[in-house]
């Protein structure tokens, strides 16, 4: 061994990780012996998106200004030439919160509800300031708040439709669509007379209590259509709420807005659609709710149909009382055996009588036939029906308490006559006992 040879350091082992691979410093990280080095963290995606949006907005503003300046520069003739300018609007420049505030400021919502809405909008401002308008938290909160504001300002808090207070016109309107039913017509005329007397003696600000009627009768006796005639006689809009198959009381009362899929109930929805606080609310077939939800739905009806309670009806979504005392509630039912006793006690039950053969003949000849003939595009002289054939027509399969079978049979006759006329076989038809089978029986 050469004594003059210097000792060589051992070569680094391949299993030892170099310090540069760890962080570049002697400590195996981004620090040095003499002190720590500041670590520069990359910007988050959220900050990048916001910075890019701001830069895009500034660029759009500069481009717009340049285009406008170019458009205003005179040409060689010394006159400025008109130029079509296409503006690019940055979404961040649209003040969505200011739009919500203006929407509430111009509405007729009560002052107490206005305070509640203001608190929600203030919360939205805090979220925007802390997270930015591009954050998912702000987007979700804005969607929830704007939806709530739209329903609140859409409710007719003070708007009422003007009633047609004329007994003669009301009677004509009721007689126009219904034959007989004198007891029901008199009940409606009594209600109109009470409104007229209240206005005369107590002034326009007097709140008259509307009756709560329930038409009970067999299918096809005109329960629903008479409710529609009542609304026309009063000059009010009608909103029909079907109860057939209703399986949840939240359909009526709504769901709390703290749930993601929350929405108001049918009462609020139809009031917003009516745009008046005094429509006719037709609760159709209240005996047809499902067995599992019957108790809950009847519980809502107890409050809804009680004049002492419906003045402060509260939908779970709106969560603020609304006065329903000006609404005219009309319910229909085939029977009352499945309706809670407490609900029946709050309504005035009116039995819808079955039609006699004589009444059905008049209804078919004077009401159903002219209406159906017009719907099929037939003129009056293109289809005539002899009086002698009405007896077999009104009883095609035996006794029927309503007029739906009669309506279907008259529809069949009109369709077959229309087909013959279109094919050019005839120009007009008169149905007699000799040819009635051709128009009423299947081939």
C-alpha positions as a Markdown table, in Angstrom:
| # | Residue | x | y | z |
|---|---|---|---|---|
| 1 | Unk | 0.0 | 0.0 | 0.0 |
| 2 | Unk | 1.4 | 3.4 | -1.0 |
| 3 | Unk | 1.8 | 5.5 | 2.1 |
| 4 | Unk | 1.7 | 8.7 | 0.1 |
| 5 | Unk | -1.8 | 7.8 | -1.2 |
| 6 | Unk | -4.5 | 10.1 | 0.3 |
| 7 | Unk | -7.6 | 8.6 | 1.7 |
| 8 | Unk | -10.5 | 8.9 | -0.6 |
| 9 | Unk | -14.0 | 9.4 | 0.7 |
| 10 | Unk | -16.4 | 6.6 | 0.3 |
| 11 | Unk | -18.6 | 7.0 | -2.8 |
| 12 | Unk | -22.2 | 7.8 | -1.9 |
| 13 | Unk | -24.5 | 4.8 | -1.6 |
| 14 | Unk | -27.1 | 4.4 | -4.2 |
| 15 | Unk | -29.7 | 3.8 | -1.4 |
| 16 | Unk | -29.0 | 7.3 | 0.1 |
| 17 | Unk | -31.3 | 9.9 | -1.2 |
| 18 | Unk | -29.5 | 13.1 | -2.2 |
| 19 | Unk | -30.5 | 16.3 | -0.3 |
| 20 | Unk | -31.4 | 18.0 | -3.6 |
| 21 | Unk | -34.1 | 15.3 | -4.2 |
| 22 | Unk | -35.7 | 16.2 | -0.9 |
| 23 | Unk | -35.9 | 19.9 | -1.1 |
| 24 | Unk | -32.6 | 21.4 | -2.2 |
| 25 | Unk | -31.4 | 22.4 | 1.2 |
| 26 | Unk | -28.9 | 20.8 | 3.5 |
| 27 | Unk | -31.8 | 19.9 | 5.8 |
| 28 | Unk | -33.5 | 17.8 | 3.2 |
| 29 | Unk | -36.2 | 20.4 | 2.7 |
| 30 | Unk | -36.6 | 24.0 | 1.4 |
| 31 | Unk | -34.7 | 25.4 | 4.4 |
| 32 | Unk | -31.0 | 26.1 | 4.9 |
| 33 | Unk | -28.8 | 25.9 | 7.9 |
| 34 | Unk | -28.6 | 29.7 | 8.3 |
| 35 | Unk | -32.5 | 30.1 | 8.2 |
| 36 | Unk | -35.7 | 29.1 | 6.6 |
| 37 | Unk | -36.5 | 29.9 | 3.0 |
| 38 | Unk | -40.0 | 31.1 | 2.2 |
| 39 | Unk | -42.1 | 28.5 | 0.4 |
| 40 | Unk | -44.2 | 29.8 | -2.5 |
| 41 | Unk | -47.4 | 27.8 | -2.7 |
| 42 | Unk | -49.2 | 27.8 | -6.0 |
| 43 | Unk | -52.6 | 29.7 | -6.2 |
| 44 | Unk | -55.7 | 27.6 | -5.7 |
| 45 | Unk | -58.1 | 26.9 | -8.5 |
| 46 | Unk | -60.7 | 29.2 | -7.0 |
| 47 | Unk | -58.3 | 32.2 | -6.9 |
| 48 | Unk | -57.1 | 31.4 | -10.4 |
| 49 | Unk | -60.7 | 31.3 | -11.7 |
| 50 | Unk | -61.5 | 34.6 | -10.0 |
| 51 | Unk | -58.3 | 36.3 | -11.3 |
| 52 | Unk | -59.0 | 35.0 | -14.8 |
| 53 | Unk | -62.5 | 36.3 | -14.6 |
| 54 | Unk | -61.4 | 39.7 | -13.5 |
| 55 | Unk | -58.7 | 39.9 | -16.2 |
| 56 | Unk | -61.3 | 38.8 | -18.8 |
| 57 | Unk | -63.7 | 41.5 | -17.6 |
| 58 | Unk | -61.0 | 44.2 | -17.8 |
| 59 | Unk | -60.0 | 43.0 | -21.3 |
| 60 | Unk | -63.6 | 43.2 | -22.4 |
| 61 | Unk | -63.9 | 46.7 | -21.1 |
| 62 | Unk | -60.7 | 47.8 | -22.9 |
| 63 | Unk | -61.9 | 46.2 | -26.2 |
| 64 | Unk | -65.3 | 47.8 | -25.9 |
| 65 | Unk | -63.8 | 51.2 | -25.3 |
| 66 | Unk | -61.5 | 50.8 | -28.2 |
| 67 | Unk | -64.3 | 49.8 | -30.5 |
| 68 | Unk | -66.4 | 52.8 | -29.4 |
| 69 | Unk | -63.5 | 55.2 | -29.9 |
| 70 | Unk | -62.9 | 53.8 | -33.4 |
| 71 | Unk | -66.6 | 54.2 | -34.1 |
| 72 | Unk | -66.5 | 57.9 | -33.1 |
| 73 | Unk | -63.4 | 58.8 | -35.2 |
| 74 | Unk | -64.4 | 60.8 | -38.3 |
| 75 | Unk | -63.6 | 59.5 | -41.7 |
| 76 | Unk | -62.0 | 61.5 | -44.5 |
| 77 | Unk | -65.2 | 63.4 | -45.0 |
| 78 | Unk | -65.0 | 64.6 | -41.4 |
| 79 | Unk | -68.2 | 62.9 | -40.3 |
| 80 | Unk | -68.4 | 60.1 | -37.8 |
| 81 | Unk | -69.7 | 57.0 | -39.3 |
| 82 | Unk | -72.3 | 54.8 | -37.4 |
| 83 | Unk | -70.9 | 51.6 | -36.3 |
| 84 | Unk | -72.6 | 48.6 | -34.7 |
| 85 | Unk | -70.9 | 47.8 | -31.4 |
| 86 | Unk | -71.2 | 44.4 | -29.9 |
| 87 | Unk | -70.8 | 44.6 | -26.1 |
| 88 | Unk | -69.5 | 41.7 | -24.1 |
| 89 | Unk | -71.0 | 41.7 | -20.6 |
| 90 | Unk | -68.9 | 40.2 | -17.8 |
| 91 | Unk | -71.2 | 38.2 | -15.5 |
| 92 | Unk | -69.2 | 39.5 | -12.5 |
| 93 | Unk | -70.4 | 43.1 | -13.4 |
| 94 | Unk | -74.1 | 42.2 | -13.0 |
| 95 | Unk | -75.1 | 42.9 | -9.5 |
| 96 | Unk | -77.4 | 40.0 | -8.8 |
| 97 | Unk | -77.9 | 40.9 | -5.2 |
| 98 | Unk | -79.0 | 44.5 | -6.1 |
| 99 | Unk | -81.6 | 43.0 | -8.4 |
| 100 | Unk | -83.0 | 40.9 | -5.6 |
| 101 | Unk | -83.1 | 44.0 | -3.3 |
| 102 | Unk | -84.9 | 46.1 | -6.0 |
| 103 | Unk | -87.4 | 43.2 | -6.6 |
| 104 | Unk | -88.3 | 43.2 | -2.9 |
| 105 | Unk | -88.4 | 47.0 | -2.6 |
| 106 | Unk | -91.0 | 47.3 | -5.4 |
| 107 | Unk | -93.2 | 44.5 | -4.1 |
| 108 | Unk | -96.1 | 44.5 | -1.6 |
| 109 | Unk | -94.7 | 42.0 | 0.9 |
| 110 | Unk | -95.5 | 42.8 | 4.5 |
| 111 | Unk | -92.9 | 44.7 | 6.5 |
| 112 | Unk | -92.1 | 41.8 | 8.8 |
| 113 | Unk | -91.4 | 39.5 | 5.8 |
| 114 | Unk | -89.3 | 42.2 | 4.2 |
| 115 | Unk | -87.0 | 42.1 | 7.3 |
| 116 | Unk | -86.7 | 38.3 | 7.0 |
| 117 | Unk | -85.8 | 38.6 | 3.3 |
| 118 | Unk | -83.3 | 41.3 | 4.0 |
| 119 | Unk | -81.5 | 39.0 | 6.5 |
| 120 | Unk | -81.2 | 36.4 | 3.8 |
| 121 | Unk | -79.8 | 38.8 | 1.3 |
| 122 | Unk | -77.3 | 40.1 | 3.9 |
| 123 | Unk | -76.2 | 36.6 | 4.4 |
| 124 | Unk | -75.7 | 36.2 | 0.7 |
| 125 | Unk | -73.6 | 39.4 | 0.7 |
| 126 | Unk | -71.3 | 37.9 | 3.3 |
| 127 | Unk | -70.9 | 34.7 | 1.4 |
| 128 | Unk | -70.0 | 36.6 | -1.8 |
| 129 | Unk | -67.5 | 38.7 | 0.1 |
| 130 | Unk | -65.8 | 35.7 | 1.7 |
| 131 | Unk | -65.9 | 33.1 | -1.0 |
| 132 | Unk | -66.5 | 35.1 | -4.2 |
| 133 | Unk | -69.3 | 34.9 | -6.7 |
| 134 | Unk | -67.8 | 31.9 | -8.5 |
| 135 | Unk | -67.8 | 29.7 | -5.4 |
| 136 | Unk | -70.2 | 26.8 | -5.1 |
| 137 | Unk | -71.4 | 28.1 | -1.7 |
| 138 | Unk | -72.5 | 31.4 | -3.2 |
| 139 | Unk | -74.1 | 29.8 | -6.2 |
| 140 | Unk | -76.2 | 27.5 | -4.1 |
| 141 | Unk | -77.2 | 30.2 | -1.7 |
| 142 | Unk | -78.1 | 32.6 | -4.5 |
| 143 | Unk | -80.3 | 30.0 | -6.2 |
| 144 | Unk | -82.1 | 29.3 | -2.9 |
| 145 | Unk | -82.5 | 32.9 | -2.0 |
| 146 | Unk | -83.7 | 34.1 | -5.4 |
| 147 | Unk | -86.2 | 31.3 | -5.6 |
| 148 | Unk | -87.6 | 32.2 | -2.2 |
| 149 | Unk | -87.8 | 35.9 | -3.1 |
| 150 | Unk | -89.6 | 35.1 | -6.3 |
| 151 | Unk | -92.3 | 33.2 | -4.5 |
| 152 | Unk | -92.7 | 35.8 | -1.8 |
| 153 | Unk | -93.0 | 38.8 | -4.1 |
| 154 | Unk | -95.3 | 36.8 | -6.4 |
| 155 | Unk | -98.0 | 36.3 | -3.8 |
| 156 | Unk | -100.9 | 38.7 | -4.0 |
| 157 | Unk | -100.6 | 40.2 | -0.5 |
| 158 | Unk | -103.0 | 43.0 | -1.2 |
| 159 | Unk | -104.3 | 42.5 | -4.8 |
| 160 | Unk | -107.9 | 41.6 | -5.1 |
| 161 | Unk | -110.0 | 41.1 | -8.2 |
| 162 | Unk | -113.1 | 43.1 | -8.7 |
| 163 | Unk | -116.3 | 41.1 | -8.1 |
| 164 | Unk | -119.2 | 41.4 | -10.6 |
| 165 | Unk | -122.0 | 42.4 | -8.2 |
| 166 | Unk | -125.0 | 42.1 | -10.4 |
| 167 | Unk | -127.6 | 39.6 | -9.6 |
| 168 | Unk | -129.2 | 39.6 | -13.0 |
| 169 | Unk | -125.9 | 39.0 | -14.8 |
| 170 | Unk | -124.9 | 36.3 | -12.3 |
| 171 | Unk | -128.2 | 34.5 | -12.8 |
| 172 | Unk | -127.7 | 34.6 | -16.6 |
| 173 | Unk | -124.2 | 33.2 | -16.2 |
| 174 | Unk | -125.4 | 30.3 | -14.1 |
| 175 | Unk | -128.3 | 29.5 | -16.4 |
| 176 | Unk | -126.0 | 29.6 | -19.4 |
| 177 | Unk | -124.2 | 26.4 | -18.5 |
| 178 | Unk | -126.5 | 24.5 | -16.2 |
| 179 | Unk | -130.1 | 23.5 | -16.4 |
| 180 | Unk | -132.0 | 23.2 | -13.2 |
| 181 | Unk | -130.0 | 23.1 | -9.9 |
| 182 | Unk | -132.1 | 26.0 | -8.6 |
| 183 | Unk | -131.1 | 25.5 | -5.0 |
| 184 | Unk | -127.4 | 25.9 | -5.8 |
| 185 | Unk | -128.0 | 28.9 | -8.0 |
| 186 | Unk | -130.0 | 30.6 | -5.2 |
| 187 | Unk | -127.2 | 29.9 | -2.7 |
| 188 | Unk | -124.7 | 31.7 | -5.0 |
| 189 | Unk | -127.1 | 34.6 | -5.5 |
| 190 | Unk | -127.5 | 34.9 | -1.8 |
| 191 | Unk | -123.7 | 35.2 | -1.3 |
| 192 | Unk | -123.5 | 37.9 | -4.0 |
| 193 | Unk | -126.4 | 39.8 | -2.4 |
| 194 | Unk | -124.6 | 39.7 | 1.0 |
| 195 | Unk | -121.4 | 41.2 | -0.6 |
| 196 | Unk | -123.4 | 44.0 | -2.2 |
| 197 | Unk | -125.2 | 44.8 | 1.1 |
| 198 | Unk | -121.9 | 44.8 | 3.0 |
| 199 | Unk | -120.4 | 47.3 | 0.5 |
| 200 | Unk | -123.5 | 49.4 | 0.7 |
| 201 | Unk | -123.7 | 49.5 | 4.5 |
| 202 | Unk | -120.2 | 48.9 | 5.8 |
| 203 | Unk | -117.9 | 50.3 | 3.0 |
| 204 | Unk | -115.3 | 48.7 | 0.7 |
| 205 | Unk | -112.9 | 47.9 | 3.6 |
| 206 | Unk | -115.3 | 45.6 | 5.3 |
| 207 | Unk | -114.1 | 42.0 | 5.1 |
| 208 | Unk | -117.0 | 39.7 | 4.4 |
| 209 | Unk | -116.7 | 36.1 | 5.2 |
| 210 | Unk | -116.9 | 33.7 | 2.3 |
| 211 | Unk | -119.0 | 30.6 | 2.6 |
| 212 | Unk | -117.4 | 27.2 | 2.3 |
| 213 | Unk | -119.5 | 24.9 | 0.1 |
| 214 | Unk | -119.2 | 21.2 | -0.6 |
| 215 | Unk | -121.1 | 19.7 | -3.5 |
| 216 | Unk | -121.8 | 16.0 | -2.9 |
| 217 | Unk | -123.3 | 13.8 | -5.6 |
| 218 | Unk | -122.8 | 11.0 | -8.0 |
| 219 | Unk | -120.3 | 11.1 | -10.9 |
| 220 | Unk | -121.4 | 13.2 | -13.8 |
| 221 | Unk | -123.9 | 15.4 | -12.0 |
| 222 | Unk | -122.0 | 18.7 | -12.6 |
| 223 | Unk | -120.2 | 19.3 | -9.4 |
| 224 | Unk | -116.9 | 20.6 | -10.9 |
| 225 | Unk | -118.5 | 22.5 | -13.7 |
| 226 | Unk | -120.9 | 24.3 | -11.4 |
| 227 | Unk | -117.9 | 25.5 | -9.4 |
| 228 | Unk | -116.5 | 27.0 | -12.6 |
| 229 | Unk | -119.8 | 28.7 | -13.3 |
| 230 | Unk | -119.8 | 30.2 | -9.8 |
| 231 | Unk | -116.4 | 31.8 | -10.5 |
| 232 | Unk | -117.6 | 33.2 | -13.8 |
| 233 | Unk | -120.8 | 34.6 | -12.2 |
| 234 | Unk | -118.6 | 36.4 | -9.6 |
| 235 | Unk | -116.0 | 37.6 | -12.1 |
| 236 | Unk | -113.3 | 35.7 | -10.2 |
| 237 | Unk | -110.5 | 33.4 | -11.4 |
| 238 | Unk | -110.8 | 29.8 | -10.5 |
| 239 | Unk | -108.0 | 27.6 | -9.3 |
| 240 | Unk | -108.6 | 23.8 | -9.3 |
| 241 | Unk | -106.6 | 21.6 | -6.8 |
| 242 | Unk | -107.2 | 17.9 | -7.5 |
| 243 | Unk | -107.2 | 15.7 | -4.5 |
| 244 | Unk | -107.5 | 12.4 | -6.3 |
| 245 | Unk | -104.6 | 10.2 | -5.3 |
| 246 | Unk | -103.0 | 12.9 | -3.1 |
| 247 | Unk | -100.5 | 11.0 | -0.9 |
| 248 | Unk | -98.8 | 13.7 | 1.1 |
| 249 | Unk | -100.0 | 16.8 | 3.1 |
| 250 | Unk | -96.9 | 18.7 | 1.9 |
| 251 | Unk | -98.6 | 18.9 | -1.5 |
| 252 | Unk | -101.0 | 21.4 | 0.1 |
| 253 | Unk | -98.7 | 23.0 | 2.8 |
| 254 | Unk | -95.3 | 22.9 | 1.1 |
| 255 | Unk | -92.0 | 21.8 | 2.4 |
| 256 | Unk | -89.5 | 23.7 | 4.6 |
| 257 | Unk | -87.0 | 25.6 | 2.4 |
| 258 | Unk | -84.1 | 24.2 | 4.4 |
| 259 | Unk | -84.5 | 21.0 | 2.3 |
| 260 | Unk | -82.7 | 21.0 | -1.1 |
| 261 | Unk | -85.8 | 20.2 | -3.1 |
| 262 | Unk | -88.2 | 22.4 | -1.1 |
| 263 | Unk | -91.1 | 24.2 | -2.8 |
| 264 | Unk | -94.3 | 25.8 | -1.7 |
| 265 | Unk | -97.6 | 23.9 | -1.6 |
| 266 | Unk | -100.5 | 24.0 | -4.0 |
| 267 | Unk | -102.3 | 26.7 | -2.1 |
| 268 | Unk | -99.4 | 29.2 | -2.6 |
| 269 | Unk | -98.8 | 28.1 | -6.2 |
| 270 | Unk | -102.4 | 28.7 | -7.2 |
| 271 | Unk | -102.6 | 32.0 | -5.4 |
| 272 | Unk | -99.5 | 33.2 | -7.3 |
| 273 | Unk | -101.1 | 32.0 | -10.6 |
| 274 | Unk | -104.4 | 33.7 | -9.8 |
| 275 | Unk | -102.6 | 37.0 | -9.0 |
| 276 | Unk | -105.4 | 37.9 | -6.6 |
| 277 | Unk | -106.1 | 37.1 | -3.0 |
| 278 | Unk | -109.8 | 36.3 | -3.5 |
| 279 | Unk | -110.0 | 33.5 | -6.2 |
| 280 | Unk | -112.4 | 30.6 | -6.1 |
| 281 | Unk | -110.3 | 27.6 | -4.9 |
| 282 | Unk | -111.9 | 24.4 | -6.1 |
| 283 | Unk | -110.9 | 21.4 | -3.9 |
| 284 | Unk | -111.9 | 18.7 | -6.3 |
| 285 | Unk | -112.7 | 15.2 | -5.0 |
| 286 | Unk | -111.5 | 15.6 | -1.4 |
| 287 | Unk | -112.8 | 12.1 | -0.7 |
| 288 | Unk | -110.2 | 10.5 | -3.1 |
| 289 | Unk | -107.0 | 11.0 | -1.1 |
| 290 | Unk | -104.9 | 7.9 | -0.4 |
| 291 | Unk | -105.6 | 6.0 | 2.8 |
| 292 | Unk | -102.1 | 6.4 | 4.2 |
| 293 | Unk | -102.2 | 10.2 | 4.0 |
| 294 | Unk | -105.8 | 10.7 | 4.8 |
| 295 | Unk | -105.3 | 11.8 | 8.4 |
| 296 | Unk | -102.5 | 14.3 | 7.6 |
| 297 | Unk | -104.5 | 15.8 | 4.6 |
| 298 | Unk | -107.7 | 16.1 | 6.7 |
| 299 | Unk | -105.6 | 17.9 | 9.3 |
| 300 | Unk | -104.6 | 20.5 | 6.8 |
| 301 | Unk | -108.2 | 20.9 | 5.6 |
| 302 | Unk | -109.4 | 21.6 | 9.1 |
| 303 | Unk | -107.2 | 24.7 | 9.2 |
| 304 | Unk | -107.7 | 25.6 | 5.6 |
| 305 | Unk | -111.5 | 25.6 | 5.8 |
| 306 | Unk | -111.9 | 27.2 | 9.2 |
| 307 | Unk | -112.6 | 30.9 | 8.9 |
| 308 | Unk | -111.1 | 31.5 | 12.3 |
| 309 | Unk | -107.8 | 29.9 | 11.3 |
| 310 | Unk | -107.3 | 30.4 | 7.5 |
| 311 | Unk | -106.7 | 34.1 | 8.0 |
| 312 | Unk | -103.2 | 33.2 | 9.2 |
| 313 | Unk | -102.5 | 30.2 | 7.0 |
| 314 | Unk | -98.8 | 29.4 | 6.9 |
| 315 | Unk | -97.1 | 27.5 | 4.1 |
| 316 | Unk | -94.0 | 25.6 | 5.3 |
| 317 | Unk | -91.9 | 27.0 | 2.5 |
| 318 | Unk | -92.9 | 30.7 | 2.8 |
| 319 | Unk | -93.0 | 30.3 | 6.6 |
| 320 | Unk | -95.1 | 33.5 | 7.0 |
| 321 | Unk | -98.9 | 33.8 | 7.5 |
| 322 | Unk | -101.1 | 34.6 | 4.5 |
| 323 | Unk | -104.8 | 35.7 | 4.8 |
| 324 | Unk | -107.1 | 33.2 | 3.0 |
| 325 | Unk | -110.3 | 34.6 | 4.4 |
| 326 | Unk | -111.1 | 36.3 | 1.0 |
| 327 | Unk | -110.9 | 33.1 | -0.9 |
| 328 | Unk | -114.1 | 31.3 | -1.8 |
| 329 | Unk | -113.6 | 27.6 | -1.1 |
| 330 | Unk | -115.7 | 25.1 | -3.1 |
| 331 | Unk | -115.1 | 21.3 | -2.5 |
| 332 | Unk | -116.6 | 18.4 | -4.4 |
| 333 | Unk | -117.0 | 14.8 | -3.3 |
| 334 | Unk | -118.8 | 11.7 | -4.4 |
| 335 | Unk | -119.6 | 10.7 | -0.8 |
| 336 | Unk | -118.8 | 11.9 | 2.7 |
| 337 | Unk | -118.0 | 8.6 | 4.3 |
| 338 | Unk | -114.2 | 9.0 | 4.0 |
| 339 | Unk | -114.1 | 12.7 | 5.0 |
| 340 | Unk | -113.3 | 13.6 | 8.6 |
| 341 | Unk | -116.2 | 14.8 | 10.7 |
| 342 | Unk | -114.3 | 17.9 | 11.7 |
| 343 | Unk | -113.9 | 18.8 | 8.0 |
| 344 | Unk | -117.5 | 18.2 | 7.3 |
| 345 | Unk | -118.5 | 20.4 | 10.2 |
| 346 | Unk | -116.7 | 23.4 | 8.6 |
| 347 | Unk | -118.5 | 23.1 | 5.2 |
| 348 | Unk | -122.0 | 23.6 | 4.0 |
| 349 | Unk | -123.0 | 20.3 | 2.4 |
| 350 | Unk | -125.1 | 20.7 | -0.8 |
| 351 | Unk | -126.5 | 17.6 | -2.4 |
| 352 | Unk | -126.2 | 17.5 | -6.2 |
| 353 | Unk | -129.4 | 15.7 | -7.4 |
| 354 | Unk | -129.4 | 13.1 | -10.1 |
| 355 | Unk | -131.0 | 14.1 | -13.4 |
| 356 | Unk | -134.4 | 12.8 | -14.5 |
| 357 | Unk | -135.0 | 11.7 | -18.1 |
| 358 | Unk | -136.7 | 14.9 | -18.9 |
| 359 | Unk | -133.8 | 17.0 | -17.5 |
| 360 | Unk | -131.3 | 14.9 | -19.4 |
| 361 | Unk | -133.2 | 15.4 | -22.6 |
| 362 | Unk | -133.1 | 19.2 | -22.2 |
| 363 | Unk | -129.5 | 19.1 | -21.2 |
| 364 | Unk | -128.5 | 17.0 | -24.2 |
| 365 | Unk | -130.6 | 19.0 | -26.7 |
| 366 | Unk | -130.0 | 22.6 | -25.5 |
| 367 | Unk | -126.5 | 22.3 | -23.8 |
| 368 | Unk | -124.4 | 19.3 | -24.9 |
| 369 | Unk | -125.4 | 19.1 | -28.6 |
| 370 | Unk | -124.7 | 22.8 | -29.4 |
| 371 | Unk | -121.4 | 22.8 | -27.5 |
| 372 | Unk | -120.2 | 19.5 | -29.1 |
| 373 | Unk | -121.3 | 20.5 | -32.6 |
| 374 | Unk | -119.3 | 23.6 | -32.4 |
| 375 | Unk | -116.2 | 21.7 | -31.1 |
| 376 | Unk | -116.4 | 19.4 | -34.1 |
| 377 | Unk | -116.6 | 22.2 | -36.6 |
| 378 | Unk | -120.2 | 21.5 | -37.6 |
| 379 | Unk | -122.7 | 24.1 | -38.5 |
| 380 | Unk | -126.2 | 24.0 | -37.0 |
| 381 | Unk | -127.8 | 23.0 | -40.4 |
| 382 | Unk | -125.2 | 20.2 | -40.9 |
| 383 | Unk | -126.5 | 18.1 | -38.0 |
| 384 | Unk | -130.1 | 17.9 | -36.9 |
| 385 | Unk | -131.5 | 15.4 | -34.4 |
| 386 | Unk | -135.2 | 14.5 | -34.1 |
| 387 | Unk | -136.8 | 14.7 | -30.7 |
| 388 | Unk | -138.0 | 11.2 | -31.1 |
| 389 | Unk | -134.5 | 9.7 | -30.7 |
| 390 | Unk | -133.6 | 11.4 | -27.4 |
| 391 | Unk | -135.3 | 8.7 | -25.3 |
| 392 | Unk | -133.0 | 5.9 | -26.5 |
| 393 | Unk | -130.0 | 8.2 | -26.5 |
| 394 | Unk | -130.3 | 9.3 | -22.9 |
| 395 | Unk | -130.6 | 5.6 | -21.7 |
| 396 | Unk | -128.2 | 3.7 | -24.0 |
| 397 | Unk | -127.3 | 1.2 | -21.2 |
| 398 | Unk | -130.0 | 1.8 | -18.6 |
| 399 | Unk | -130.2 | 4.5 | -15.9 |
| 400 | Unk | -127.3 | 6.9 | -15.5 |
| 401 | Unk | -127.4 | 9.5 | -12.8 |
| 402 | Unk | -125.1 | 11.9 | -14.7 |
| 403 | Unk | -124.7 | 13.1 | -18.2 |
| 404 | Unk | -121.3 | 11.7 | -19.1 |
| 405 | Unk | -122.7 | 8.8 | -21.0 |
| 406 | Unk | -124.9 | 11.2 | -22.9 |
| 407 | Unk | -122.0 | 13.4 | -23.6 |
| 408 | Unk | -119.9 | 10.5 | -25.0 |
| 409 | Unk | -122.8 | 9.4 | -27.3 |
| 410 | Unk | -123.4 | 12.9 | -28.7 |
| 411 | Unk | -119.6 | 13.1 | -29.3 |
| 412 | Unk | -119.8 | 9.9 | -31.3 |
| 413 | Unk | -122.7 | 11.1 | -33.4 |
| 414 | Unk | -121.0 | 14.4 | -34.2 |
| 415 | Unk | -117.7 | 12.7 | -35.2 |
| 416 | Unk | -119.4 | 10.3 | -37.6 |
| 417 | Unk | -121.3 | 13.0 | -39.2 |
| 418 | Unk | -118.2 | 15.1 | -39.6 |
| 419 | Unk | -116.4 | 12.1 | -41.3 |
| 420 | Unk | -119.3 | 11.7 | -43.8 |
| 421 | Unk | -119.3 | 15.4 | -44.7 |
| 422 | Unk | -115.5 | 15.5 | -45.2 |
| 423 | Unk | -115.5 | 12.4 | -47.4 |
| 424 | Unk | -118.2 | 14.1 | -49.6 |
| 425 | Unk | -120.9 | 11.5 | -49.1 |
| 426 | Unk | -123.4 | 14.0 | -47.6 |
| 427 | Unk | -123.7 | 17.8 | -47.1 |
| 428 | Unk | -125.9 | 17.6 | -44.0 |
| 429 | Unk | -127.4 | 14.9 | -41.8 |
| 430 | Unk | -130.6 | 14.5 | -39.9 |
| 431 | Unk | -130.6 | 11.7 | -37.3 |
| 432 | Unk | -133.9 | 9.9 | -37.1 |
| 433 | Unk | -135.2 | 6.7 | -35.4 |
| 434 | Unk | -134.5 | 4.9 | -38.8 |
| 435 | Unk | -130.8 | 5.7 | -39.0 |
| 436 | Unk | -129.8 | 6.2 | -35.4 |
| 437 | Unk | -128.0 | 2.9 | -35.2 |
| 438 | Unk | -125.6 | 4.0 | -37.9 |
| 439 | Unk | -124.4 | 6.9 | -35.7 |
| 440 | Unk | -124.5 | 5.3 | -32.2 |
| 441 | Unk | -123.5 | 1.7 | -32.6 |
| 442 | Unk | -120.0 | 0.2 | -33.2 |
| 443 | Unk | -119.3 | -1.4 | -36.5 |
